[in-house]
Amino acid sequence: MKKIIILLQILVLLLFLAKIGALGEVMKKTDVPSATPAPLARPPQDVPPRAAAAAEKTAAGEDARTKPRDLLTSLEAKRNELEKKEQFIRTEEQRLLALKKEIVEKIDLLRVQEEKLNATAEVQKTAENKNFKDLAKVLEAAPAAKAGVMLEQLDVKTAAGITMNMKRDKAGAIWGYLSPQKAVEITREITRSGKR
Protein backbone atom coordinates (compact mmCIF):
# COMPACT_ATOMS: atom_id res chain seq x y z
CA MET A 1 0.00 0.00 0.00
CA LYS A 2 2.91 2.35 0.82
CA LYS A 3 4.46 1.64 -2.57
CA ILE A 4 1.26 2.64 -4.32
CA ILE A 5 1.09 5.88 -2.34
CA ILE A 6 4.73 6.67 -3.12
CA LEU A 7 4.17 5.94 -6.82
CA LEU A 8 1.12 8.21 -6.84
CA GLN A 9 3.11 10.99 -5.18
CA ILE A 10 5.90 10.64 -7.75
CA LEU A 11 3.33 10.73 -10.56
CA VAL A 12 1.74 13.84 -9.09
CA LEU A 13 5.17 15.48 -8.79
CA LEU A 14 6.04 14.65 -12.40
CA LEU A 15 2.73 16.07 -13.59
CA PHE A 16 3.36 19.17 -11.54
CA LEU A 17 6.82 19.63 -13.05
CA ALA A 18 5.46 19.09 -16.56
CA LYS A 19 2.80 21.73 -15.96
CA ILE A 20 5.37 24.17 -14.64
CA GLY A 21 7.50 23.57 -17.74
CA ALA A 22 4.50 24.13 -19.98
CA LEU A 23 3.65 27.27 -18.02
CA GLY A 24 7.18 28.56 -18.58
CA GLU A 25 6.80 28.04 -22.31
CA VAL A 26 3.45 29.83 -22.32
CA MET A 27 4.95 32.71 -20.33
CA LYS A 28 7.81 33.08 -22.82
CA LYS A 29 5.41 33.13 -25.74
CA THR A 30 3.11 35.72 -24.15
CA ASP A 31 5.93 38.05 -23.05
CA VAL A 32 7.77 38.18 -26.38
CA PRO A 33 5.77 39.83 -29.16
CA SER A 34 5.94 37.92 -32.40
CA ALA A 35 6.79 39.52 -35.75
CA THR A 36 3.56 38.28 -37.31
CA PRO A 37 0.70 38.32 -34.86
CA ALA A 38 -1.86 35.59 -35.21
CA PRO A 39 -5.22 36.70 -36.51
CA LEU A 40 -7.50 37.61 -33.63
CA ALA A 41 -11.21 37.38 -33.39
CA ARG A 42 -13.01 40.46 -34.54
CA PRO A 43 -13.34 42.99 -31.73
CA PRO A 44 -16.69 44.52 -31.01
CA GLN A 45 -17.44 47.67 -32.98
CA ASP A 46 -17.53 50.05 -30.05
CA VAL A 47 -14.14 48.91 -28.61
CA PRO A 48 -11.00 50.23 -30.32
CA PRO A 49 -8.91 47.47 -31.97
CA ARG A 50 -5.92 47.93 -29.70
CA ALA A 51 -8.04 47.69 -26.57
CA ALA A 52 -9.69 44.50 -27.85
CA ALA A 53 -6.29 42.95 -28.59
CA ALA A 54 -5.04 43.91 -25.16
CA ALA A 55 -8.17 42.45 -23.53
CA GLU A 56 -7.72 39.15 -25.37
CA LYS A 57 -4.03 39.06 -24.50
CA THR A 58 -4.85 39.72 -20.84
CA ALA A 59 -7.58 37.04 -20.85
CA ALA A 60 -5.20 34.50 -22.44
CA GLY A 61 -2.50 35.36 -19.88
CA GLU A 62 -4.90 35.05 -16.96
CA ASP A 63 -6.20 31.75 -18.34
CA ALA A 64 -2.64 30.46 -18.70
CA ARG A 65 -1.86 31.55 -15.14
CA THR A 66 -5.02 30.17 -13.53
CA LYS A 67 -4.75 26.71 -15.07
CA PRO A 68 -1.51 25.88 -13.23
CA ARG A 69 -2.98 27.33 -10.04
CA ASP A 70 -6.06 25.17 -10.43
CA LEU A 71 -3.87 22.17 -11.14
CA LEU A 72 -1.65 22.98 -8.20
CA THR A 73 -4.69 23.32 -5.94
CA SER A 74 -6.06 20.02 -7.22
CA LEU A 75 -2.72 18.27 -6.72
CA GLU A 76 -2.40 19.71 -3.23
CA ALA A 77 -5.90 18.48 -2.34
CA LYS A 78 -5.05 15.02 -3.70
CA ARG A 79 -1.79 14.97 -1.74
CA ASN A 80 -3.65 15.92 1.45
CA GLU A 81 -6.19 13.18 0.81
CA LEU A 82 -3.43 10.62 0.27
CA GLU A 83 -1.65 11.75 3.46
CA LYS A 84 -4.89 11.33 5.44
CA LYS A 85 -5.39 7.83 4.01
CA GLU A 86 -1.78 6.93 4.75
CA GLN A 87 -2.15 8.17 8.34
CA PHE A 88 -5.36 6.14 8.73
CA ILE A 89 -3.57 3.05 7.40
CA ARG A 90 -0.66 3.60 9.82
CA THR A 91 -3.09 3.94 12.72
CA GLU A 92 -4.94 0.77 11.72
CA GLU A 93 -1.65 -1.08 11.31
CA GLN A 94 -0.60 -0.08 14.83
CA ARG A 95 -3.97 -1.16 16.21
CA LEU A 96 -3.76 -4.52 14.45
CA LEU A 97 -0.21 -5.09 15.70
CA ALA A 98 -1.37 -4.36 19.25
CA LEU A 99 -4.27 -6.80 18.86
CA LYS A 100 -1.95 -9.44 17.46
CA LYS A 101 0.42 -9.01 20.40
CA GLU A 102 -2.48 -9.29 22.85
CA ILE A 103 -3.79 -12.46 21.16
CA VAL A 104 -0.34 -14.07 21.15
CA GLU A 105 0.06 -13.28 24.85
CA LYS A 106 -3.34 -14.83 25.63
CA ILE A 107 -2.51 -17.95 23.59
CA ASP A 108 0.77 -18.32 25.48
CA LEU A 109 -1.05 -17.89 28.79
CA LEU A 110 -3.61 -20.53 27.79
CA ARG A 111 -0.81 -22.94 26.84
CA VAL A 112 0.82 -22.49 30.24
CA GLN A 113 -2.50 -23.06 31.99
CA GLU A 114 -3.18 -26.13 29.84
CA GLU A 115 0.22 -27.58 30.75
CA LYS A 116 -0.48 -26.95 34.45
CA LEU A 117 -3.89 -28.61 34.16
CA ASN A 118 -2.41 -31.60 32.33
CA ALA A 119 0.27 -31.96 34.99
CA THR A 120 -2.33 -31.72 37.76
CA ALA A 121 -4.57 -34.26 36.01
CA GLU A 122 -1.61 -36.62 35.60
CA VAL A 123 -0.76 -36.32 39.30
CA GLN A 124 -4.39 -36.99 40.24
CA LYS A 125 -4.56 -39.97 37.90
CA THR A 126 -1.34 -41.40 39.33
CA ALA A 127 -2.64 -40.94 42.89
CA GLU A 128 -5.98 -42.50 41.94
CA ASN A 129 -4.22 -45.53 40.35
CA LYS A 130 -2.07 -45.94 43.48
CA ASN A 131 -5.22 -45.92 45.62
CA PHE A 132 -6.89 -48.49 43.34
CA LYS A 133 -3.80 -50.75 43.58
CA ASP A 134 -3.75 -50.46 47.38
CA LEU A 135 -7.49 -51.25 47.61
CA ALA A 136 -7.06 -54.15 45.17
CA LYS A 137 -4.41 -55.67 47.47
CA VAL A 138 -6.76 -55.32 50.44
CA LEU A 139 -9.66 -57.00 48.61
CA GLU A 140 -7.36 -59.75 47.30
CA ALA A 141 -6.34 -60.56 50.89
CA ALA A 142 -9.97 -60.68 52.07
CA PRO A 143 -12.16 -63.79 51.59
CA ALA A 144 -13.92 -63.72 48.19
CA ALA A 145 -17.44 -63.58 49.71
CA LYS A 146 -16.65 -60.55 51.88
CA ALA A 147 -14.69 -58.83 49.06
CA GLY A 148 -17.68 -59.38 46.71
CA VAL A 149 -20.06 -57.72 49.21
CA MET A 150 -17.69 -54.75 49.62
CA LEU A 151 -17.21 -54.40 45.84
CA GLU A 152 -20.98 -54.53 45.40
CA GLN A 153 -21.36 -51.52 47.74
CA LEU A 154 -18.84 -49.32 45.87
CA ASP A 155 -19.67 -46.98 42.99
CA VAL A 156 -19.09 -48.41 39.52
CA LYS A 157 -15.98 -46.35 38.69
CA THR A 158 -14.20 -47.25 41.93
CA ALA A 159 -15.19 -50.92 41.65
CA ALA A 160 -13.91 -51.02 38.05
CA GLY A 161 -10.61 -49.33 39.02
CA ILE A 162 -10.04 -51.81 41.85
CA THR A 163 -11.00 -54.81 39.71
CA MET A 164 -8.58 -53.78 36.93
CA ASN A 165 -5.71 -53.71 39.46
CA MET A 166 -6.47 -57.14 40.94
CA LYS A 167 -4.90 -60.41 39.88
CA ARG A 168 -7.18 -62.25 37.47
CA ASP A 169 -7.73 -65.33 39.58
CA LYS A 170 -8.61 -63.28 42.67
CA ALA A 171 -10.89 -60.98 40.64
CA GLY A 172 -12.61 -64.01 39.11
CA ALA A 173 -13.25 -65.53 42.56
CA ILE A 174 -14.76 -62.25 43.82
CA TRP A 175 -16.73 -61.83 40.59
CA GLY A 176 -18.88 -64.82 41.48
CA TYR A 177 -20.21 -63.00 44.55
CA LEU A 178 -21.41 -59.93 42.65
CA SER A 179 -24.98 -59.45 41.43
CA PRO A 180 -25.29 -59.84 37.63
CA GLN A 181 -26.39 -56.20 37.26
CA LYS A 182 -23.36 -54.88 39.20
CA ALA A 183 -21.02 -57.15 37.25
CA VAL A 184 -22.41 -55.79 33.95
CA GLU A 185 -22.00 -52.19 35.13
CA ILE A 186 -18.40 -52.80 36.27
CA THR A 187 -17.62 -54.55 32.97
CA ARG A 188 -19.00 -51.60 31.00
CA GLU A 189 -16.90 -49.16 33.03
CA ILE A 190 -13.78 -51.26 32.54
CA THR A 191 -14.45 -51.38 28.78
CA ARG A 192 -15.11 -47.64 28.65
CA SER A 193 -11.97 -46.73 30.63
CA GLY A 194 -9.90 -49.07 28.43
CA LYS A 195 -10.91 -47.03 25.33
CA ARG A 196 -9.78 -43.72 26.87
Summary of the structure (lengths in Angstrom):
residues: 196
radius of gyration: 48.1
end to end distance: 52.2
largest distance: 140.4
contacts: 459
relative contact order: 0.06
helix: 85%
strand: 0%
